[in-house]
Amino acid sequence: MTASMSGAPLLAAENLVKTYDGAPALAGVSLTVRPGESLAVMGASGSGKTTLLHCLAGITSPDAGRVRLFRDTALPIEVTALNDDARSALRRREFGFVFQQGLLIPELTAGENVALALMLDGTARREAEQAAAGALAALGLTGMEERRIGELSGGQAQRVAIARAQVTGARMLFADEPTGALDSRTSAEVMGQLLQTVQGTGRALVVVTHDSDVARWCSRIITLADGVVVADTAGAAGIRR
Ligand SMILES: Nc1ncnc2c1ncn2[C@@H]1O[C@H](COP(=O)(O)OP(=O)(O)OP(=O)(O)O)[C@@H](O)[C@H]1O
């Protein structure tokens, strides 16, 4: 465990419950995510992984329980108490998302996709483009700024998604099967870069995955079954680094 992983939480969930059509998808999940931590969420299909991620990230409202985001301000933000508009604004400003597909706009270039994350929140175009170029360069994508997403490999596109997730300065990153469409070598590279954006930066990552290799690289692994946490163990990043 690194020093940055102990101490104050960045995100805390208490007793999350979510039921769909009478069937519980989450049946009382509590967890805390600390700066520097990478938390893998595993479990069988239908065990509630994506529902948990969506509740933590303010995409879905739980039926019961609460999620709080601790920033540098004195009072935490109660994500679950916000209305839809406030949650959208919070997601844009405070959270970064890397999903398997769907978040990048194919008609836009890599640079435009990353810059857009900043422009949506009022950053001027020129400044946003400069920040985007820097974020892409940091992920080894120098020279690819002008390429449309369809002109990139799957691994390159996921790196654009990582750049987009972090360019806003968001400290809390969420990923849902970020390597699901990649071969094992590219998957390792992309996960390595995703974890680099967390380690030693004060950020934290929650990643839903079926891939035990991906999970092992994280600092902590929780396993869900029928909407509850049935295991909570250290991953490789929690032991070695
Ligand atoms: N929008 C929804 N409407 C109705 N039922 C839903 C909805 N979202 C999830 N569910 C149900 O909730 C349960 C948990 O789904 P969830 O997607 O969280 O599981 P998961 O562990 O992420 O599964 P997978 O690994 O297959 O993606 C499942 O039984 C699913 O059918």
The ligand as an SDF file (V2000), in Angstrom:
LIG
                    3D

 31 33  0  0  0  0  0  0  0  0999 V2000
  -31.4800   -0.7750  -16.9480 N   0  0  0  0  0  0  0  0  0  0  0  0
  -31.7950   -1.9850  -16.4730 C   0  0  0  0  0  0  0  0  0  0  0  0
  -33.0700   -2.4300  -16.5070 N   0  0  0  0  0  0  0  0  0  0  0  0
  -33.4030   -3.6220  -16.0020 C   0  0  0  0  0  0  0  0  0  0  0  0
  -32.5270   -4.4860  -15.4450 N   0  0  0  0  0  0  0  0  0  0  0  0
  -31.2420   -4.1080  -15.3970 C   0  0  0  0  0  0  0  0  0  0  0  0
  -30.8070   -2.8490  -15.9130 C   0  0  0  0  0  0  0  0  0  0  0  0
  -29.4630   -2.7520  -15.7180 N   0  0  0  0  0  0  0  0  0  0  0  0
  -29.0880   -3.8940  -15.1200 C   0  0  0  0  0  0  0  0  0  0  0  0
  -30.1520   -4.7070  -14.9300 N   0  0  0  0  0  0  0  0  0  0  0  0
  -30.1130   -6.0200  -14.2790 C   0  0  0  0  0  0  0  0  0  0  0  0
  -29.3710   -5.9110  -13.0790 O   0  0  0  0  0  0  0  0  0  0  0  0
  -28.5220   -7.0220  -12.8890 C   0  0  0  0  0  0  0  0  0  0  0  0
  -27.0710   -6.5540  -12.7890 C   0  0  0  0  0  0  0  0  0  0  0  0
  -26.6930   -6.0230  -14.0610 O   0  0  0  0  0  0  0  0  0  0  0  0
  -25.2430   -5.4130  -14.3250 P   0  0  0  0  0  0  0  0  0  0  0  0
  -25.2190   -4.8970  -15.7200 O   0  0  0  0  0  0  0  0  0  0  0  0
  -24.9150   -4.4760  -13.2390 O   0  0  0  0  0  0  0  0  0  0  0  0
  -24.3270   -6.7020  -14.1780 O   0  0  0  0  0  0  0  0  0  0  0  0
  -22.8150   -6.9280  -14.6020 P   0  0  0  0  0  0  0  0  0  0  0  0
  -22.1780   -7.6580  -13.4810 O   0  0  0  0  0  0  0  0  0  0  0  0
  -22.1910   -5.6450  -15.0160 O   0  0  0  0  0  0  0  0  0  0  0  0
  -22.9940   -7.8900  -15.8480 O   0  0  0  0  0  0  0  0  0  0  0  0
  -22.0870   -8.0900  -17.1750 P   0  0  0  0  0  0  0  0  0  0  0  0
  -20.7930   -8.6600  -16.6810 O   0  0  0  0  0  0  0  0  0  0  0  0
  -22.8790   -9.0890  -17.9720 O   0  0  0  0  0  0  0  0  0  0  0  0
  -21.9540   -6.7780  -17.8420 O   0  0  0  0  0  0  0  0  0  0  0  0
  -28.7730   -7.9620  -14.0490 C   0  0  0  0  0  0  0  0  0  0  0  0
  -29.6890   -8.9390  -13.6470 O   0  0  0  0  0  0  0  0  0  0  0  0
  -29.3600   -7.0580  -15.1080 C   0  0  0  0  0  0  0  0  0  0  0  0
  -30.2190   -7.7610  -15.9590 O   0  0  0  0  0  0  0  0  0  0  0  0
  1  2  1  0
  2  3  1  0
  2  7  2  0
  3  4  2  0
  4  5  1  0
  5  6  2  0
  6  7  1  0
  6 10  1  0
  7  8  1  0
  8  9  2  0
  9 10  1  0
 10 11  1  0
 11 12  1  0
 11 30  1  0
 12 13  1  0
 13 14  1  0
 13 28  1  0
 14 15  1  0
 15 16  1  0
 16 17  2  0
 16 18  1  0
 16 19  1  0
 19 20  1  0
 20 21  2  0
 20 22  1  0
 20 23  1  0
 23 24  1  0
 24 25  2  0
 24 26  1  0
 24 27  1  0
 28 29  1  0
 28 30  1  0
 30 31  1  0
M  END
$$$$
